[in-house]
Amino acid sequence: DAKTTQPNSMESNEEEPVHLPCNHSTISGTDYIHWYRQLPSQGPEYVIHGLTSNVNNRMASLAIAEDRKSSTLILHRATLRDAAVYYCILREGSSGSARQLTFGSGTQLTVLP
Amino acid sequence: KAGVTQTPRYLIKTRGQQVTLSCSPISGHRSVSWYQQTPGQGLQFLFEYFSETQRNKGNFPGRFSGRQFSNSRSEMNVSTLELGDSALYLCASSVPSSGANVLTFGAGSRLTVL
């Protein structure tokens, strides 16, 4: 199984940028890099995904290393509502056979007022 | 557009009983996957279904089973419940043909085994 490695926890001050790293050295060519976050008492929600190029959406930016063995989720201005567990996972992009999905322990982001 | 619906949201069972959890995916999503979340083990993959066929299964005992119906709704069943089965069970749906296979999760079913 393709695995990801993330720091257990990170802190940020409100209104400041946050860079959440993820290592995925066993990524394969067809794997998309997905980020999800889980707020307390809720199911995970999609944040962003990418394949090779950096991606931006209204929630965040995703920076992908050239060798694709690592990526960084960037929250440009952290708010208290961004406090959550952030998961980086690899998701096979084809409609063919699926692999097990490994979420890992994620990064608990604490945002300080 | 309705999200992923899981029922029941909360339930309490006793050891030895069985439980069935239901998941209604987003309309048009044909893939459904299930996860168990516990404080100690985090989010663990149970199984994934596509077009009524199980495509992959996680490392769980045979007491955990699932199925998917022709309308893409899915159920999972846990037989002979053990205390360690107490967890939040999450379901997610996706459109496998979309390329990135983005997952949309439900709010989960919280099972307590006494």
Interface residues (C-beta under 8 A of the other chain):
Chain A: Y32 H34 Y36 Q42 G43 P44 E45 Y46 H49 L51 Y87 R91 E92 G93 S94 S95 S97 A98 R99 Q100 L101 T102 F103 G104 S105 G106
Chain B: V4 S31 S33 Y35 G42 L43 Q44 F45 E48 F50 R55 N56 G58 L90 A92 P96 S97 G99 A100 N101 V102 L103 T104 F105 G106 A107 G108
